[in-house]
């Protein structure tokens, strides 16, 4: 039997048959490449029915990270709304099954546009424009969800989001860093010294971008990767999108985001559409972009540390990718400082 890091095949097979309606053994488990935190697998049963299984990394993780039950709860609740998410099918809390809790959800049709090459392969310029509009509309819809009505009112504290996040990621940096980077500390200091007034309380996805949604044609069919989700300031998600977004005709783009190609709107156009849909004031958006860039620097360091420690199972990573994660914190903290200087 082929061994799969993170999956005890006999025990997970027994659990799937007992807990997922209609699932038939034997199952094939294929790692979904691209995730840099939790491990995600496509599970195909004997009838070619596909499911998706999520579990934490196999190595040591921070105590509050990678909470599968929490992620399952969030997706289940949001499934009651018009925000497109996979259907949750079951959650396993028994760590004896495969070493950690995990959950199973439906397999949703679509492609992740996590590079310009993928966008060129799967979309036309017109589809990119419409898909971008739908991407920001879905974010606006998420931010308008009544958190109490769907049972997420107690997910987290409602106020002081940015202050809490700055404290959390400052601590995360101290726990995950592999070296000292004064720029990361300087951004943290400046963010804490200039906290914005929270514009409202909403579900904050925490990692919203093309790389974490499924696109079928020109529509978002599923929003994925909810592990950073909490309650808080909706502008944090809008600012985070700006960390990844590249305007068409410019050369400075992220390798894992498709924007910048012909057809994609400018970030300013995305902001205008969001503001028109929600009525929110985005004049302080550079603060949120700086915060998001800095937070991504901390996350990048954590991913680099986990890969270095072998905590990501059998996902192969080339030296270039590893170098990108090592260099990410320095580059992203520099971007954050530039944005704060503009603010």
ZASE-270888 format. One record per residue (C-alpha): residue in three letters; x, y, z. Coordinates in steps of 0.05 Angstrom, whole numbers, plus 5000, padded with zeros to 4 digits. Layout:
! residues N
AlaXYZ...
//
This chain:
! residues 343
Unk500050005000Unk502650694982Unk504151125043Unk501351835042Unk504052335092Unk498352575136Unk493552015116Unk492951345152Unk489551025092Unk486150435126Unk483350835184Unk481251435142Unk477950955093Unk473950645149Unk471951335175Unk469751575106Unk465450965094Unk462151035162Unk461151795161Unk460552055090Unk453951855058Unk454851474993Unk462451444997Unk465150774974Unk471950454984Unk477350404960Unk479451134958Unk485051484922Unk488352064959Unk491752604917Unk495253194949Unk492753864923Unk499154244909Unk499154984924Unk496955014997Unk502655255041Unk499455135109Unk494154605120Unk494553965078Unk489053875027Unk487353234989Unk482653054933Unk479352404953Unk476451974897Unk472051384914Unk470650734877Unk465151074837Unk469651664817Unk465852124865Unk470652664889Unk471252974958Unk476253444990Unk479653295057Unk483353815099Unk487953685158Unk493654065193Unk500953995175Unk504253365201Unk509553705243Unk509454175303Unk504854775296Unk502955365340Unk497755185391Unk492155615362Unk493555475289Unk490354985241Unk483854885279Unk479954415234Unk473554415275Unk473455175273Unk474555195198Unk469054675188Unk464355095230Unk465755725190Unk464655405122Unk458355055147Unk455455725171Unk457356115109Unk454055565068Unk447455855091Unk448856505053Unk449756694980Unk457356674987Unk459556064947Unk463155544989Unk463854794985Unk458754385024Unk461554095088Unk460253355094Unk463453135159Unk468753285211Unk473152795249Unk475353005318Unk478752345336Unk486252435327Unk487151685330Unk484451635259Unk490251985225Unk494052385277Unk489953025275Unk482753265266Unk480453345194Unk474253505155Unk471253315089Unk467553765040Unk464653724970Unk468953784908Unk467154414870Unk468254514796Unk473055064777Unk480355264771Unk484755664818Unk487656254780Unk494156264819Unk498556514763Unk498256904698Unk499656264661Unk493455934691Unk489256544674Unk491656554602Unk490155814596Unk483155824625Unk480256524613Unk479257054560Unk480457794575Unk472957904580Unk472257314629Unk477857624671Unk474158274676Unk467557944696Unk470957454744Unk474558034778Unk467958404787Unk464857774816Unk470957684861Unk469958374893Unk462358294894Unk462957634933Unk467557974982Unk462458534992Unk457058015001Unk461257655053Unk462258305091Unk454758425092Unk452957745123Unk449057785189Unk453957415234Unk448757285288Unk443657005239Unk448456465215Unk451156285284Unk457956615281Unk456757185329Unk461256865381Unk466856665333Unk471357215360Unk471357895393Unk467858405350Unk471759035365Unk479159215364Unk480658765305Unk486859105279Unk489759195348Unk488558455364Unk491558255297Unk497758685306Unk498958365374Unk497557665348Unk502257705288Unk507658055329Unk507457445375Unk507156985315Unk513457305288Unk517157195353Unk515056465353Unk516456315280Unk522256755259Unk528756435236Unk532657095239Unk532057815261Unk529058315211Unk528659025239Unk523759245184Unk518558745209Unk519159025279Unk518859745254Unk512459615215Unk509359295277Unk511159905318Unk508160395268Unk501859985258Unk500659955333Unk501860705340Unk496760905287Unk490960425296Unk484960615252Unk477760675276Unk474260025259Unk469060155205Unk464459585225Unk464258845244Unk464058315191Unk466657635174Unk473957755155Unk476557195110Unk483857365122Unk486657095057Unk481857325002Unk484757324931Unk484456954866Unk489256424893Unk484056214945Unk477756174902Unk475355714847Unk473456034781Unk468955704730Unk468956134667Unk467656824696Unk464456644762Unk467056494832Unk464455794847Unk467855694915Unk471556104966Unk476955674999Unk482055685056Unk478355975115Unk483555815168Unk485156555181Unk477856755184Unk475357155243Unk470657735260Unk473358425248Unk474559015203Unk472358865132Unk477559355103Unk483058865123Unk480658395068Unk480358955018Unk487359185035Unk489958465031Unk487258394961Unk491359004943Unk497758664966Unk496858154910Unk493558584857Unk497558844798Unk494759354749Unk494859164675Unk500959434638Unk505559414699Unk511258934708Unk511158874783Unk506758284798Unk506657694846Unk508257024815Unk502156704848Unk496857204826Unk494057284755Unk492458034757Unk496458474711Unk494158114648Unk489858444596Unk482658434619Unk483758494694Unk481459174721Unk485859634762Unk485959584837Unk482860284839Unk477060024798Unk476159444846Unk476159934905Unk470960364870Unk466459764857Unk467059544930Unk465660244956Unk459560324911Unk456859654934Unk458059755008Unk458260505019Unk464660445059Unk470060985060Unk476560715032Unk480861335041Unk485360985093Unk486260365051Unk493860425049Unk494160285124Unk490459635112Unk494859465053Unk501059585097Unk498159165153Unk496558605104Unk503458625072Unk506658585141Unk502158025164Unk503757645100Unk511157735116Unk510057385182Unk506056835149Unk511456735096Unk516656655150Unk512256135184Unk511355745120Unk518855765107Unk520155505177Unk515154935169Unk518054715102Unk525054745133Unk522654305190Unk519253805143Unk512253955170Unk508853985103Unk508553235090Unk511252985024Unk509853624985Unk516153734945Unk518754444943Unk524254684897Unk529855134919Unk526855734882Unk520255674921Unk524055594986Unk528256204970Unk521856604955Unk519156445024Unk525856625056Unk526157295019Unk518657445027Unk518857755097Unk524258255079Unk520858465014Unk513858495043Unk515958895104Unk519359395058Unk512959465018Unk509159575083Unk513860135103Unk512960475035Unk505360445042Unk505660735112Unk509961305086Unk504661455034Unk498961435084
//
